[in-house]
Every structure is written in C-alpha cells, then in structure tokens.
C-alpha cells in the first residue's frame, strides 16, 4: 500500500556537486536552510551576501550591480528609527553607522562578483512574484524595512516579467562564467500574508517562468529542483511544518536535503559526507570525564579522522 505521492527525482550524471565544487546560493529564506547543510558538511559556498532576497528582480539587480561595478554611496541608504538601511538588501546588512552599512554593501558586492565568476554551481531559490514598488522613485525594492505600507505599491510580476528577469540573470552569469550550472528551485515556504490565493498565483508565475526558461534554453546547465513540489505533495501534512504552519520544520528540511543529495551528489561525495558527519558528531560530544583514558582515546581517534578528511577536502577546518 502506498501512502503518499512521491516526486520523481532525476539523478544528475553531469555537473555533479562534489568537494571541489564552489557554490553560490541566492534567494529566499529557504537558502538559509540549505546553506546550513552545506556548511555542516563543509562544502565551499556563499549564501545570500545581500541577505534574503525573495523575488527575482532583487536577485537580478544584485547580480547586475556586482558584475557591473556598482558602488554604493550615501544616496543609496536611508535612516529609519536610528538605523541605516538600503532598499536593495536585507536588514542583516543594516547598521547604526552610515559608513558601516555602505562598507557592508560594497564588500558584499565584491564577494558576490568573485563567486559569480568562479562558482561551479549557482542555486537560485525564488520565493514570490509579489514585489513592492517605491512610490516616489518607482523602483522595485528588495526589502521594505518596515517603512509604512503607503510608501509602496504592491504588484504581481507577470509570468513574462519573471521570465525576462530570469533571462537577464542567465545572460549576466553566462557572460562571466559560461560553465556554471544554474539550479533553480521555488521555495516551499508559502507567503500566506499575501493571501492563500495570491500565494498560489505567485508560485505559479515563478514555476511557469522557470520551466519556460529551461525548455527554451535546452542546455543541461540549467536545471530545476522540485523543493516546492516535494513539500506540497510528499510532505502533505502539517506535522512537517513549524508552529506557524508556514515554514518547513527540521524534519522536512532534512528530507528535502536528502532528495537534493540524491539528485546532485555522486556516491563518492556522499561517502565523504558520512565521514564529515561522524567528525561533526564527535566534536559535539560532551564527555562525563574529560580526563578519562577512554575520552583521550576518543579524541585521538577523532584527530586522526580529521587529518584523514583534510587530505580529501582542500582547506577544510573544523574549528
């Protein structure tokens, strides 16, 4: 008896992710969930240098600014409740000092450029097609920073507008890094504050545009990973959500991560990951008696494992 619908996962035979890969992860807060996994298993990666970016126009702008040498100046930031913000970035880059926020923005752009030029894989997770346009400047913002709602006009990007943004993203990346593999996915987090019907419209625009991009390009360096579909169909139960009934809980994140590894990682990579997990678990172990002979032997064996894994993974550190 089959008790749930399983989403078919394609095992990639080309451009697989391994410990020589270098990954750039951009997009919604689901990037943070996957990014923690990449960090835990010691993969080379950069996650959301501008913080969480929910919609494609914000991601497009970040890539554009990074590759075309944008330099943020005083005119690009504003003060709200004694904190300096930028509409192009998440509040994680906001600071009490104006100079510091400008330094953070420009440093993040340089870091993004470095990864765009050298990454083997770029994972882009889209969260919503709803955007907020600043009334005075007519510019679509990446983050409203709790500025009064009347300052903005809320709009839904059409499928065509999302597609145009994705085409620009692809073009920009290809211009500096034609060998990078782009993996698109749609965040499994529902934006219920927009409304349930509105969230469905938004996700449908994103999914349609991504697949239109992939179908028209017909190259294997553009791929789609069905994280949204896995959450909606395989994990169709609120026991896989946090208490807000919107965000996937750790069990769901772990499940989607397992699906991702099954799709993108070679067996040689997963065997190294198992060894990394043993080391990570060992480092978190808290002994009853640190001075005991058994614990000292445990630490000695752990050191040997770390040395062995350092021969397999370049520049890895467990500090």
N, C-alpha and C positions, 0 to 999 in steps of 0.2 A: 504494500500500500504506500503510495506516495503522498506525503502530507504537505508539500509545499512546491511552488513553481521555481525551478532552478534556471537562472540566467546562463545561457551558454557563454563560456569564456574561451576566447581564441588564444592558444599558446603561441606567442611570437617566436619565430625561428630566426628572425633577423633583427639586428639592432637591439639585442637584449641588454638588460641592465646588469652590470657586474661591478666589481670593486675597483675597476678602472674608470667607470662612468663618472661623469660630473653632471649634476642635475640642478636645474633652476625650477623652483615651484612658485607659481604666481596664481593669485585669485582669492577665492572666498575663504572663510574660516576653516573649511574642511582641509585646506592646505596645511594648516597648523596641525591637524590630527595626523595626516600622513607624514608631515615633516618630522614629528616626534619619533615616528617609526624609523625613518631614515637616519635620524640622529642616533637613536638607540643602537641600531645595527651598524653604525659607523660608516655610512656612505657619505661621499663628498656631495654636499648640497648647499644651496642658498634658498631660504624661504622668505617670500614676501618682504623684500627690502624696504618697501613703502608701506608695510603693514597690510592688513586685509583689504583687498580690492574686490568688490562684489560683482561689478558689471564690466562688460568687455571694453567700453570706451575708456575706462580708467586704466585698464591693463595696456591698451593700445597707446595711451598717452605716456605712460611710464616708459614703455619700450622706445617710443619715438624720442622722448626727451633724453633718455640715456644714450641712444646711438647718435643723436644729433647735437650733443654737447650743450644741452640746456644748463644754464647756471642760475640758481635761484637767488633772488635779491629781495630787498625789503618790500617791494611792491607785491610780492607773491605770498606774503604772510599777513595775518591779522591777529588782533588781540581780542580774546573773549574770556571774561571772568579771570583776568590776570594771567592767562596762559596764551602763548603764541601758537597759532595753528596754521596749517596750509590746507586748502581745499583739495589738493591733489593727493594727499596722503592720509593715512590713518592717524589717530591720536597718539599712537605709540611713538611717533616722531615729534609730538608737541612738547614744548619746553617753556619754563618760566622766563628764560632769557631768549631774546630775539636772535641774537648771534648764534646761539647753540642750535636752535631749530634750523637755521639756514645751513649750518655746518652739517647737521644730520642729513638734511635733504640732499645736499650736494655730494656728500660722502656715499649715500645710498645709491645715487645715480651712477657714480663711478664704479661701485661694486657690481651693480646690475649690468653695466656695459661689459665688464670683464667676464661675467658669466654668460651673457648673451653671445659673446664672441667665442667662447671656449666650451660651452656645455655640450655634452653628448645627447642629453635628453632635457626637454623643456615641457613641464607638466602645467597645463593651464586649466584651472577649475573655475567655471562660471557659476555664479550664484543666482543672478537675477537679470532680467532685461529691463527692470524698472530703474529709471535714473532721475536725478534731481538737477534741474537747470537753475542756476543763479539768475534771479530776475534782472538785476542791474547789468551784469556782464554778459548774460546769455550763454554762459559757459556751463557745461555739464560738470558737476563736481564728483569727486571720488568719495568724499565724506562730508557730512553736513556739520559735524562737531557741535551738535545740539544748538545750533543757531536757530532762531524762531522759524517755524514752518513757512510763514508768509514770505520769507526771503526767497523761497524756491518755488519752482513749478514742477510738479511730478509728471513724468512722461513714460510711456512704454515704448521701448525701441521695437520697431517692426522687425520681422524676420530678415528683410532686405538690409536694414541698418545694422543688425548684428552681423550678418554675412559680410558686409562691406568692412566692418571693423576687424573681423577675423582675417579677411584677405589682406588687410593692411598689416596686421600682426605677422602673418606668414611672410609677407613680402619684406618687411623690415628685418626679421630674423634671418631669412634666406640671404639677404644682401651681405651679411657679415659672417654667417655660419650656415652654409648650404647643406652641411652634413648632419645638422642637429635633427633629432627625431622629436616631433611635436606630438604630445599625448594630450588630447582634450578630454575633459570629463565635466559633468554637471553635478554640482554639489547636491548631496542627498538631504541637505537641510532645507526645510520648507519655510519660505518667508511668509508666515501666516499673518504678520502685522499688515501686509499689503492686502490681505483678504485671501480666502481659500480659492475662489475662482480666479482672482488676479494672479495668485501664485502659479496656478496651472497654466494660465495664458503665458506667463513669463517663461516658465520652464519649457513650454512647447516651442516658443520662439528660439530659445537657445539651442535645444536639441535639433530642431529643423535646420537651423543655420549651420551648425557644426557638421551635420551629415551632408548637407549640400556642398559645403567646402570640401569635405573628404571625397565625396562622389565625383565632383568635378575635377579635382586635382589628380586622382588616380595614381598617387605615388605612395609607397609604403612607409614613407617618413612622416605621414600624417595618420594618426590613429585615434580611436575613441575607446575609452574605458568606461563601462556602464555602472559607475558607482551609484548614480541616482536610481537606476532600474533595479539594482541589487537590493537597495534599501526599500524600495516601494513594493517589490514582488517577493523576493526571497525572505526578507525580514519584515513581512507584513503583520507586525504585532507590536503593540506599544511596550512590550517588555524589552524591546531593543532601543528604547528612547530614554533620555534623561527625564527628570521630573517635570521639565517644561513641555514634554510631549512634542518637541520640535527637533531637538538635536539628537543625533545618534549617540547611544551610550558606549562605554568602552567595549562591551561585547560586540556591538555592531561594527565599531571601528576595527577591532581585531579581525572580524570576519571579512570585511571588505579588503583589509590589508592582505589577508591570506589569498583572496581571489586575485589581487593585483600581483602578488609574487608568483602565483601560479601562471599568470598570463605573461609576465615580463622577465622573470628571472630564470637563468639556467640552473640546472641541478648542481653544478659546481659552485654557484653563488650561494644557493640555499644551504649547502653543506658548511660553508664558511660562516653563514649567519647563525647556524646552530651552535658553532663553537663560540661566536661572539656572545650569544645569549647565555651560555654557560659561564663565561667570564663575567658578564654583567650581573648575573645572579650571585656569583661568588663574591663580587665586590660589595653587594648589598647585604651579605650575610653578617649577622651580629652574633658573635660567639658569647657563650656564658662565661668562659675563662680565656681571655686573650693570651695569657702566658702559658697555657697548657701545651703539651707536646703535640697533641692532635691538631690544635689550631695552627701551630707553627708549621706543621707538615702540610696542612691545608693551604696556607699562604705560599709556601714554597712551590707546591704544585700549581697554584694559580699564577704565580710569576712565570713559571715555565710555559703555561698556556698563553700568557700574554706575549712572551718573547716569540713563541711559535706563530702567533697570529700576526705579529708585526712583520714577519718575513713574507706574509701573504698580502697584507694591506699596507700600502705606502702611507707614511706619515700618520698612522693611526695612534691615538692616545686615549688612555682610559683614566686620565686624571680628573 
